[in-house]
């Protein structure tokens, strides 16, 4: 058992001068700005206010803005936000997201937090194989997206020194709904989004929505890579001095995870040339294949664990949350947000550990006592002029990524001063098993075949393309992480309206974190196990 304590103190101060802002505007910019300056923003502000009156750098995307951008994934939405860098080539998850000027120092979004209705989807944005965007899906139930950039974000949320992206959902106060159907033009994709909101009683509003999809995805995997959906519901009750809202979300979605692709490089360092390898189009090819749909390995408990490779990134999230705010009178207000999410799933993706021509790949230097190589399930010798790869199959079981969040705030307003104090409390579980295997596969974007290798005596040293249980070259990579993070963060913000043209904002946040748990990896003992049940220890 390991326990660690970490603390962090963040202090922020800013000024908003309206005169300066307008002095920098052109005529066209003023027209565009005029459409948004009166919109009330809530992200990164202790007191909701019009965007023109906030001292923070914040952008708002309405549904129409997002529809015009035609994003294929949630992460692609972020590309339309000024100052946000989003590398979404990996599919529906594990995207690299950051704010201009802040590096991508690890996979995911280490310095930027993704929220839904003001609370984080995950406590950390860079958890390997379990990033925030894997458990976040955009659909027509979203009312708008607010993005706060800059260091001020760290005062309003933990683990957000670069910014916050907040998905704000519908409450049903606006009567009506929509049904949207999307069809892929040059690839198989069918998706239906829906939402509906209505008043069901006096000052009581119901909203529901979500999506379902099925299809291949933008790259040729040979099977339905995208399969799943999301359902959300919200119930809001308004009363004279406040409101109460309860909501829930159920996400069960499978999407392909795209790893680095093999590509041919020629030319010089000063003038490189990039091109596709033979039989593999870098623009729409994928490493997935219908010939590798099943993977068998040992789980953390020592028992055989079978996986469906077509599941790809399988994200499951069951969430329930509530919001309560109340006007206590004489300028005092109380607000509390609370949410619990049960998250789990799996991440399976092929990764090209090495790529070579057959004449360089199938040699005695790479395979002891090498005899011959054939396409798996046949006696057909491999083409020595074609390309082949030693494939690392990333197989990670996300056992428990549950989290609990509560953000309590109380505020007081005087004539020209607004003060807010709050206490943030959260827990985050990270429990996952790494169960990687090693395969041999041809480089092809059309149902790539697995390869089996024989030794000089004609005995197979592979099993249906499987070279090793575990990644022998990378230290096996059989691991288990089982940790729990506990975060407490008191915070305070003050807003001073010094003059009609000058607003001063300041704030401080003190994060206290404790982590307990275990990590296990490597090989402790060796034993024999008949993995494929044929009565023989083959590999």
N, C-alpha and C positions, 0 to 999 in steps of 0.2 A: 504494500500500500504506500502510495506517495502523496504527499500533501504540500502544496505551494501556496504562498500568499503573494499577491501583487497589488500595488496601489498606483493611482494616477490622479494627479491634480491638474485640472484644466481651467484656465481663466481666459475670458474673452471680453473684448471691448470694441465697440464700433460706433461710428457716427453716420447719420444719414442727413445730407444737406440737399434739399430739393432744388435749390437754385443751381447748384453745381450739376446736378443730373440733367436738368433741362438745357443748360448751356452747352451740353455736348450733343444735343439732338439735332438731326437733320429733319427736313420737312417730312420725308417718307418715314423716317424712324418714329417721328411723333405720331403719325397716323397709326402705325402698327402698335406703338406703345399705348395709345389711347384706348385700344380694345381690351387691354389687360390690366391697366394700372389700377382700376377700381375693383378688381377681383379680390376677394378675401382669401388669404392664404393662412394655413394653420401649421404647416411644417416648419420647424425651427423657429417658432414664435411662441412665447409664453402667453401672449394675448393675440388672438386672431385679428388681422387687420388687412387693409387694402395693400396690394403689393407695392404701390408707390410710397407707402408710409413705412415700409420695413427697411432696416439698414442692412439686411442680409442679401446675398446674391441668390435669387430664387427664380425658377422658371415653372410655368404651369402648362401641361399638355391636356387639352380637352379631347374627347372621343374623336371629334372630327379631325383634329391634327394627327392623331394616331392612325386613323383610317387612311388619310392621304399619304402617309409614309409607307403603308402596306408592309408592316413588319412580318417576317416569317416566324420569328421567335420572340419571346419576351425581351431578351437582351437587345434585340435589334431596335426596340422602341427607344432605348437610351441613346442611340445614335442621333436622334432628332433633338436631343437636349443640348443646348450650347454648353461647351466646356466639359462634356462627359465623353470619355473614350470607352468604347465597348467592343471587344473582340469576341464575336459570337460564332466563329467558324466551327466550334466544337459541337454545335447543335443546341438543344434546349437547355443545357446546363453546363456547368464548369466554365462559364464565360469569364474572360478577364475584363474587369470593369474598374475604372478609376476616374479621377478628375484631372483635368489639364494641369500639368506641372507636378503631379504626384506619380511616381513610378509604379509599374506592376511588378512588385517584388516577389510575388508568389501567385500561384493559380487562384482564380476566384477574384474576390474584391476585398482585400485585406483592410483597406482604408476607407471603404464606403459601405454604408449600411442600407439594406433594402427593408422597407417597412410596408405593412398593410394596416391602414387605419391607425397610423401613429405608433405602432408597436413593431419590433423587429421580427422578421420571419425566422431568422437564426441569430444567435448572439455573436457569431463570428462569421466573417464572409469568406474565409480562406481555408475551410476545413477540407482536406483532401478527399475527393470523391463524394462530398456531401455539401456542396456550396449553396448559398442562399437562393440562387436562381433555379436550382433543381426543384425547390419546393414552392416556387412562385410561378403562377400562370396568369397571363392577362386574358380577360374575356370582356364581353359587353356589360358585365355587372360592375365594371370599374367606371366611376364617374369622371375622374381626372387623375393625372399623375403630377405630383409636385416634386421638384428637385432642388435641394439646397446645396450650394457649393461653398467650400471654404471652411476654415478652421472653426467658425462659429458653430458648425454642426456638432462639434464634440461637446459643447455645453448642453445640448438638448438631447443627446443620445450617446450611449456607451459605444465604444469601438467605431467611431465615425469621424476621424480627424479630417477626412477629405470631403465628406458630404453625406447627404441622405437622399434616397429616392423613395417616395411615399406613394403607394397605390391607395387611393381613397375610393371606397365603394359606395354604391347607391343605397339609399335608405327607404325608398318608396314614397317620398314626399311629392315626387313628380309623377302624376298618374300616367300609366301607359307602359309600353315595352317594345321589344323588337325581336325579330328572328333573322339571323344572317347566315347565309350559306356560302362557303368558300370551296372552289374547285381548282385543283392544280391543272395548269394548261399543258405543261410539258413533263409532268410527272404525276403519279397517282396520289391525290390528296383530297379528302372529303372532310369538311369541318362545319359544324353547326353551332352557332352561338345564340343564346337567348337570354332575355331578361324581362322582368315585369314588376311593376310597382303599383301599389294602390293603397287607399285609406280604407281600413277595415272597421274602424270605430272612431269615436271622437278623439282626435289628436293621437290616433294610433295608426301606424303605417307598416305595411308588409312589403318586402322586396325579395325576389328570388331570381336566380340566373345561373349561368354556367356555360359549358361547352362540351361537345363530344367530337372526336375525330378518329379517322383511320386512314392509313395510306403509307406509301413507300418513303416519303420524305424527299428532299431535294437531291439526294445522292442514291445511286443504284446499289441497294443492299440485297435485292433478290427476294425480299419478303416485306410484310407490313411492319415497317419500323416504328410508325406512330400508331398508337392504339390506346385510347383512354380518354379521360375527361375530368371535369370538375363541376361540383354543384355547390352553390352558396345560398344562404337565406339570412334575412335580417328582419328584426322586429323592433320598431321604435315607438316609444311612448313619450309624448311631450306633455308637460304640465306647466302651471303658471310660472314657476321659478326655476325650471330646469328640464331635464330629459333623462330617460333611461333607454339604453339600447342593448339588445343581446343578438349575437350573430353566430353562425357556424359555417364551416367549410369542410368539404370532403374532396380530396384530390387523389386520383388513382390513374396515373398516366405513364405510358411507356414510350420512349423516344430513343433514336439511335444516338450514340456518342461517337463523334468523329475525331479520331486521333491524327497525328501528323501523317501526311501522305507521301509516298515515295515519288520523287521528281528527278528528272535528268538535269544536270547543271553542266554547262560548257562555257567557253569564252575565257575571259580573264577576270582578275579581281576588280579591275577598273570597269570592265564591261561584261558582266556575267550574262549568260543566256539560259533561260529556263524553258523546259519543254517536257512533254509527257513521255513516260516510258512506253515501249511497245506493249500493246494490249491493255494499257491503263490510261484513261483520260483523267488528268488531274482536276478538270473542271467539274466532273460529275461522278467520278469513280468513288468507290468506298472499299474499305478493307473487309467489311462484313460479306459473308457468302452463305448461300443455302447449304453448302457442304460442311459448315461448322455451326451447327445449331445446338449441340449438346456438349456440356463440359462437366467432367467428374473430377472431384478433388476431395481432400479431407477437410472437414469443418473444424472449428475450434474445439469441439468436444471429442475429436478423434474419430468420428463416424464419417462414412462416405456422404458427400454432399453433391447433389446433382443440380445443375443450373441450365436454364434455357437462355442461350446466347442471344436469341432474338428479343429478349426483354430489354436489352440495352440499359439505358438509364430508367429504372423503374422507381418512381417517386410516389409514396403514399403519405398523405397528411390528413389527419382528423383534428379539426380545430374548433374550439368554442371560446367565445370572448364576450365581454360586456363593457359598456361605457356608462358612466353616471356623472352628471354635473348638476350643481345646485347653487342658486344665488342666495347667499346667507343674509344679504342686506348690508347697507352701509358700505358698499364697495367690496365686500368680501365674497369670494367665489370658491367653490370646492369642485374638484374634478378627479375622477379615478378611472383608469383603464386597466383591464385585467384580461389575460388570455392564457389558455393552455393548448399546446399542440403536441399530438402524438405523431412523430415522424419516423418512418422507416422505409426500407426499399432495398435496391441493389444497383450496382454499377458494373456493367460488363462491356468491355470494349477491346478490340484487337489493336495492338501497337506494334509497328515494324521495328523490331530490335536491330535487325541488320538486313540489307538487301544486296544481293549479288547475282551475277549471271550463273547459270547452272554449272558451267565449266569451272568456275571459281568456288561455287558453293559446295558442290558434292565432291569432296576430296578427302583423302586420308588425313589431311591436316585438321579438318573439321569434324570428321567422324572416324573413330578408331576402327581399324580393320574394315574400312569402307569397301563394299562390294558393288552395289547398284542402288538405283532409286527409281521408284515407279509411282504413278498416280494412285492415290489411296483407293482400294477396292478393285483395282485392275492389275493387269500384268504389263501395262503399257509403260515403257521407259520414258522418263522425263526428257523434255527438249533441252539439251545442254546450252542452247543459244538463248533461251528464254530467261526471265528474271524470277528469282525466288527469294523468300524472306523467312527469317527466323522470327516467328510471331510471338510476342508476349501477350497473353490474354489476361488483361486486367479484370479480375473478378473480386469485387468487394461487396460483402454483405453488410448493409446498413441495419444493424440490429435495433438500435435505440438512439434516435436523435431528438428525443422529446425535449421540450422547453416550456418553462413557465415564466410569465412576465407580468409585473404589476408596476404601474407608474401613477403615483399619488401626488396631486398638486393642490396647493391652496394659494390664492392670490388676493391682493388688496389694491384697490385703485383709489388714488387721491386725485386732485384736480389735474395735475400735470405729471404725476408719477404713478407707475404701475410696478408692483413688486410681486414676484412669484417665487415660492419655495416648494420643493418637492423631494420625494424619496423614491428611487427606482430600485426594484428588487427583481432579480431574475436567476433562473437556473437553466443550465444547458447540459444535456447528456451527449456524450460522444462514445458510442459503443459500436465497433465495426470489426469485421474479420477480413483480412487479406488472404485470398486463396488463388494465387496466380499459377498458370500453367504455360508451357512452352510448346508451340506447334510449328510445323513446316508447311508453308502454303505458297502457291504460285502467285505472282503479281499479275492480277487480271481484274478488270472491272465487270466481268461477265461470269458470274458463278465460279469464282476461283476454286481450283481443286486443291485438296490437301495432298501431301506427298509422304510416302513411307520409304524408309531406308533399310536396306539389307546389309549384313556384314559379308565377309568373304565366304562364309559357309552357307550363305543363303538364308540366314535367320533374320527375321525382322528385329530391328532395334528401336522401332517406333510402333505406335498403335493407332491406326487411323489418323495419322498426321501428328499425334502427340509424341513429342520428343522427351519431355521431362514433366514429372509432377512437381510443380514449383519452378521457379526461375533459377536454375543452377548457376548461371553466369552472374546473377545479381544477388547472390546470398539467399536464394530460395524464396524469400518474400512470403513466408507464411507468418502472419502477424495477427495479434488481437489488441485493440485499444479499448479500454473500458474506463472512462473518466467522467466525472461530474463537476461542472463549474458552478460556483455560487457567487453572484455579483450583487453588491450593495453600493448604490451611488446617490448620496445626497447632492442636491443641486439647487441653485438659486439664480434668478435673473431679475434685472431691474431695467425699466425703460423710463427715461426722463425726456419729456417734451419741453426742451429749454426755450425754444421760440417756435413760431409758425413754420420756420424753415430749417430747424435744427432738432434732431432727435438723437439722444445718446442711449445706446444699449450696452449693458455690461452683464457678465454672468460668470459663474464658477461651478465646477463639477468635480467631485472627488470620488474616484472609482476604487472600490476595495474588492478584490477578487480572491477566491480560494478554490483550488482544484484538488480533488482527491481521486485516486484510481490506480489502475495497473496497466502495464504494457508488457506483452510477451511476444517474443519473436526468435527466429533462429532455430537450430536443431539441437535438442537436448539428448535424445536417445535415438538409435536407429532400430527399426524393426521391419519385417517383411509384411506386405499386405497385398492380397489379390484384389486389385482395384476393379478389373473388368469381369471378374467372376468366371474366368475360363479355366481355373485350376492351376495356372502357370504364372510365375513371376516373370513378366515379359520385359519390362523396362524399369 
